[in-house]
Amino acid sequence: MSETERLVIRPLQDEDYENWLHEFESRSPSQHRHDPGKMDMSECTLEWFERLVARHQELALNDKVYVFGVFRKEDGTHLGMIDIATLAREPFQWASFGYTIHNQHWKKGYGKEAVSQVLRIAAESLKFHRLEAHINLDNLSSIKLAESVGLEFECIRKGFIYEHEEWTDHLVYFKNLF
């Protein structure tokens, strides 16, 4: 667990289910192409969520992916998620990461605060040297957030990720942590 002035950042726990579900169900309609907006959560039962939490724990134990919930400190509201995926360990200590804040909580600085703290976690606790964010060319909000926490533009990877039923180009932003 890690804390900032306003946030608690930690792996999900079984007892987070109702809070997690409520915030997903409270999402506003989609604001742009990369925002899923309201989502069908009908399959997300308590049992489903418990399996998700167990899977996250297994991935972290195997140093594959670390998934963190972002919670508001004052009332415990689930604000979003950040994940760090190990790309290579020795000799690189290299990972990619992604971030999402529920759209009903946008424009309050939570994303910047959470990502800044996860960069510290990645360096200090997880011992990653390089973190990359892979961002859609037209995701201006994500680009702005990456730049605001000190990530630098490196390149465009052509046909990098399969999404929206096609291979899409992505911007690569990176930060060397130490």
C-alpha positions in Angstrom: 0.0 0.0 0.0 1.2 3.5 -0.8 -0.4 6.9 0.1 -0.3 10.4 -1.3 -1.9 13.5 0.1 -5.3 12.5 -1.3 -4.9 8.9 -2.5 -4.3 5.3 -1.4 -2.8 3.1 -4.1 -2.9 -0.7 -3.4 -3.9 -4.0 -4.9 -7.6 -4.7 -5.0 -9.0 -6.8 -2.1 -12.2 -8.9 -2.0 -13.9 -6.4 0.3 -13.5 -3.7 -2.4 -16.2 -5.3 -4.6 -19.2 -3.1 -3.9 -17.2 0.1 -4.1 -15.4 -1.0 -7.3 -18.7 -2.1 -8.9 -20.5 1.1 -7.9 -17.9 3.3 -9.5 -17.9 1.4 -12.7 -21.7 1.6 -12.7 -21.5 5.3 -12.0 -19.4 6.1 -15.1 -20.6 8.9 -17.4 -21.2 8.2 -21.0 -18.1 8.0 -23.2 -16.2 11.2 -23.6 -14.0 10.2 -26.5 -13.0 7.2 -28.6 -10.6 5.8 -25.9 -13.1 6.2 -23.0 -15.4 3.1 -22.7 -17.9 5.2 -20.7 -20.7 3.2 -19.2 -20.0 -0.5 -19.3 -22.1 -3.6 -18.9 -21.1 -4.9 -15.5 -23.8 -7.7 -15.3 -21.2 -10.5 -15.4 -19.1 -8.9 -12.6 -20.5 -10.8 -9.7 -18.8 -11.1 -6.3 -17.4 -14.5 -7.3 -16.1 -13.1 -10.6 -14.4 -10.2 -8.7 -12.8 -12.6 -6.2 -11.3 -14.6 -9.1 -10.0 -11.3 -10.5 -8.4 -10.3 -7.2 -6.8 -13.8 -7.0 -5.5 -13.5 -10.6 -4.0 -10.1 -9.8 -2.2 -11.6 -6.8 -0.9 -14.5 -8.9 0.4 -12.2 -11.6 2.2 -10.0 -9.0 3.7 -13.0 -7.3 5.1 -14.2 -10.6 6.5 -10.7 -11.4 4.3 -10.5 -14.6 1.8 -7.7 -13.9 1.1 -5.5 -10.9 -2.4 -4.1 -10.7 -3.2 -1.2 -8.3 -6.5 0.2 -7.4 -6.6 4.0 -6.9 -8.8 5.1 -3.9 -9.6 8.5 -2.5 -8.1 8.6 1.0 -11.0 10.6 2.6 -13.8 8.2 1.8 -12.3 5.1 0.1 -14.0 5.8 -3.3 -12.5 3.7 -6.0 -11.2 6.2 -8.6 -9.5 3.9 -11.1 -6.6 1.5 -11.8 -3.0 1.5 -12.8 -1.1 -1.6 -14.0 2.6 -2.2 -14.5 3.6 -5.1 -16.8 7.1 -6.6 -16.7 8.6 -6.6 -20.2 12.1 -7.8 -19.2 14.1 -8.1 -16.0 17.9 -8.5 -16.1 19.7 -6.6 -17.5 16.9 -4.2 -18.5 14.5 -3.8 -15.5 11.9 -2.7 -18.1 8.1 -2.4 -17.8 5.1 -0.8 -19.5 2.3 0.7 -17.6 -1.3 1.9 -18.2 -3.6 4.1 -16.2 -7.3 4.8 -16.1 -9.4 7.0 -13.9 -13.2 6.6 -14.0 -14.5 9.4 -16.2 -16.8 10.8 -13.4 -13.6 11.7 -11.5 -11.7 13.4 -14.4 -10.2 16.9 -14.2 -9.4 16.7 -10.5 -5.7 15.8 -10.7 -6.2 12.2 -9.5 -4.5 10.7 -12.5 -1.4 12.8 -12.2 -1.2 12.2 -8.4 -1.7 8.4 -8.8 0.7 8.0 -11.8 3.4 10.0 -10.0 3.2 7.7 -7.0 3.2 4.6 -9.1 6.4 5.8 -10.8 7.9 5.8 -7.2 6.5 2.4 -6.5 8.0 1.1 -9.8 11.4 2.4 -8.9 11.6 1.9 -5.1 9.6 -1.3 -4.5 9.6 -3.1 -7.9 13.1 -2.0 -8.9 12.3 -1.1 -12.5 14.7 1.1 -14.3 12.6 2.0 -17.4 8.8 2.5 -17.6 7.0 3.0 -20.9 3.5 4.2 -21.6 2.1 3.2 -25.0 -0.5 5.8 -26.0 -2.9 6.1 -29.0 -1.8 8.9 -31.3 -5.1 10.8 -30.7 -5.4 10.3 -26.9 -4.5 13.9 -26.0 -5.5 13.5 -22.3 -3.2 10.6 -21.8 -0.4 12.3 -23.7 -0.8 15.4 -21.5 -0.8 13.2 -18.3 2.4 11.3 -19.4 4.2 14.6 -20.1 3.0 16.2 -16.8 4.7 13.4 -14.8 8.0 13.7 -16.6 7.7 11.0 -19.3 9.5 11.8 -22.6 8.3 11.1 -26.1 10.5 8.4 -27.7 9.0 7.2 -30.9 5.9 6.0 -32.8 5.7 2.2 -33.0 3.8 1.4 -36.2 1.1 -1.3 -36.1 2.0 -1.9 -32.5 -1.2 -3.0 -30.8 -4.3 -4.8 -32.1 -7.4 -2.8 -31.1 -10.6 -1.6 -32.7 -10.2 -4.6 -35.1 -7.0 -3.3 -36.6 -3.2 -2.9 -35.8 -2.7 0.6 -34.5 0.2 2.9 -34.2 1.2 4.0 -30.7 3.3 6.8 -29.2 5.9 5.5 -26.8 6.6 7.7 -23.8 9.2 6.6 -21.3 10.9 7.5 -18.0 14.2 6.1 -16.7 13.6 5.8 -13.0 17.2 5.6 -11.7 
